[in-house]
Amino acid sequence: MKILVGIKRVVDYNVRIRVKSDGSGVDTDGVKMSINPFDEIALEEALRIREAGNAEEVIVVSLGGNECQQQLRTGLAMGADRAIQIDTADKQQPLTIARAFLKVIEKEQPGLVILGKQAIDDDNSQTAQMLAALWDRPQATFTSEMTLAGDTITVIREVDAGLETIEVDMPAVISVDLRLNEPRFVKLPDIMKAKRKPLEVIALGDLGVTPENDLQAASFAPPPVRAKGIMVEDTAQLVSELKSRGLV
């Protein structure tokens, strides 16, 4: 069985985001870029499934320009067998990404597709759901635990009311949450080996996918500065301050 894992290049979660002075986007000049943390968890789970003898190959896929090859090489260093770059110069919306992934699925015929539940840059949480609908296969989103048994996956997923356990038949699309696992560290020898692993580049147009960017971000702005707090002497003053601000 093949496992297909989608990864995205994002600003590292440890970096403090800065908005460009003209409000046109996020400043990425000289900023550390990494694999989206949820996608890293997805890749770790795929590698564990292969290491347990339940898969033969793990393939990482990413949409973007040549800069995303850095993250694909990191995925290869973690242990993926092959990488595919869907080459596009423009940032694509979830539906276009799902359609591009579907074309790769039709070519590779994986038994399982694992994605992060969302990207930390846009927080859309849409690609996995759209891909499952386009592929007409079962999905299990927000996965915090999963177990394979033959052609069935038992998934514990995080929902608003707590935890939900479901079973899905493979092939399927799984989107993962933070508590599923802890990704492994990449070692220097693995980074060197990754340079020799195959990385295929396919133009988005060659897949027969036409971008449909119907949504446009009009402007970007940092969150408002948090107001300075005040010290109160007693409960009476606290209540008085809350009343004066219309909070009680």
N, C-alpha and C positions, 0 to 999 in steps of 0.2 A: 504494500500500500504506500502511496505517496501522500505526504501532508504538505499542503500549500499554506504559507504564512505570509500575510501582508504586513509590511513595516512602513513607517513614515518618518521622514526627516523633520525634526522639530527642534526648537530652541531647548537646550538642556534645562531640565526642571530646576536645577540649582541656580540658574541665571536670573537676575532681576530684569524683567521685561522693560524696555524703554520704547515709547511711542515716538515716531519721527516728528520733528518740529512742525511739519506741514499737515500732520494728522492723516497721512496717506497710508500708514501701515506701521508695522513693528520694525524697529532698527535692528538689523542682523549683522551689521558690519563688525567684524572682529569678535562675534559672539560664538560661544561654543554650541555646536549642534550635535544632537544625539538621536538614537532611536527612540521613538515615542515609548514611554515606560510601559504602557499597556501592551504594546506590540512586542516589547522585549519579553514580557511574561508569556505572551502567546508563543513566541519562539522557544522559550525554555520548556514549555509544556510539550511542544512538538518533539523536541530533542529527547525528553524523558520517555515519551511514547516509543520513539525509535529505539532508544537504549533498552527498553523493556522487551524488545523483540516484536512489537506490534506494528511496525512500519519499516520500510526499507529505505525511504528517501525523504528528506526534508528540503523543500524549495522555498526560498525567500523571494518575495516580489515587492517592488516599490515603483511608484509613479514619480517622475521628476526628471530634471536635467542631470548632467554628469555628476553634479555635486552629491546626489543621493547614493552614488557608488560607494562613498565613504561608509554609509550606514549598512549597505549591502555587504561590504567587506567585513564589517564588524559582525554581522549576522553569520557570515561564513566562518569567521574566527570563533564564534560561539559554538559552531558545530554543524551548521547547515551544509548540505552537500552541493547545492547549486544556487545561483542567484539569477533573477531576471529583472532587468530594468525596463520599464515601459517609458520610453523617452518622450517627454513633453516639456516645453519651456514654460508653460503657463500653469498656475495653480488650478487644479480641477476640483469640481464639486463632487459630493458623495455619489450621485447617480452615475456620473461619467466614470468615476473610479470603479464602481460596482460593475459597470458594463465592460470595462477593460479587464477586470479580474475574471469575468465570466468567459471572455475569449481565451484567456490563459488556461482556465479550467477545462474548456472544451479541447484544448490542445494536450494538456498534461494528464487529464482524467484522474485527479486526486481522489482518495477516499475520504479525505477530511480537509476542511479549510478552517484555519484558526486565525482570528483577528483580535486586536485589542478592542475593548468595548467603546473607546472613543480616543480621539487625539487631543493632547493637552493644549494645542494651539487654537482650535476652533470649537472643540467640545460638541461636535454635531451628533455623534453616536447614531449614525444612520447607515453607514456603508455595509455592515454585516447584515442588517435587516433587508436592505435593498438587494444585496447579492443573493440571499436565500430566496427572495421572491422571484428574481430573474432566473435563477437556476432551478427553481421549483423543487427545492429540497428542504428538509427540516432545519430548524435553527434552535439554538439555545444561547440566550444572551446573558450577560452579567454573571458568568460562571465563576464560582469560587472553589469548586471541586468537581472533578470528572473522573469516571472509571470506565474503561473499555472492556466489553465482554462480547467477543465475536464481532458481529456487525451492529452491535447496539452500544450506545454510550449513555451511561447514567450520569446526569448532571445535577449538581446542587447550585442553584442560582440565587443571587441576592435580589430580593424584591422589597417594596416599601413595607410590607407587613412582616418581613423576616426572611426565612429561607424557603425555597420551593424545590422539590426534587422531581425531575422529569426524566423520561427516557426518549431518545431519538434514534432512528435508524440511520446508518451511514449509507451513502455519502451525506454529509451534513455541514452546516456552517456554525461554528462556535465563536462567540465573542467572550473575552475573559476579563475578570475583575482583578483588583490588586491582591486579594488574599489567596489566589490560586497557588502561587509559588514565589520563590525568591530566585531571580535570574543569577546564573553563574558569572564569575569574573572571567574576563578574557585574559589569557596568558600570552606572553611574548611569542613562544614557539607556535601557538595557534594563529597569531596574527601573521607570522611568516608563511605558514601553511596555506592560509586563506588567499594569499596572492596567487597561488597556483590553481585554485579552484575555479571552475567555469562561471563566467558572468556573461549572460546573453543580453544584448540590447535590442529591443524591438520598438520601433516608432509607434506612437499611439495611432497614427493614421493607417499604418500597415495592419492594424488589428480590425480595421473597419469601424472604428468608434469615432463618432463626431461629437466633440465637446459641446455641451449645452449649459453654458454658464448664464442662466437666467437671473441668478441672484448676484448682486454687486454690493460690496461694503462701501457705504458712502463716506464714512470717516471713522477714525480711531481716536480714542481719548483715554488717558489713564484714569483710574478710579479717583474720586474726590479725596482730598486730603482729610484725614480723620481729625475731627475737632478735638481740641485739647480738653482733657478732663479737669474737674475741679474737686477740691477737698471739702467735705462737709464736716461740721462739728458734731452733729447728732442726727437722730432719725427725723426729728421735726424739720430740720433744715433740708434734709434729703427729700422729704415729702413736698416741702414748699418749692424746691427747685424743679421737681418733676411736674408739679401743677403749673408752674410758670411757663414751662416748655410744652404744656398740653399733652403730657405723656400719661397722666392719670386724671 
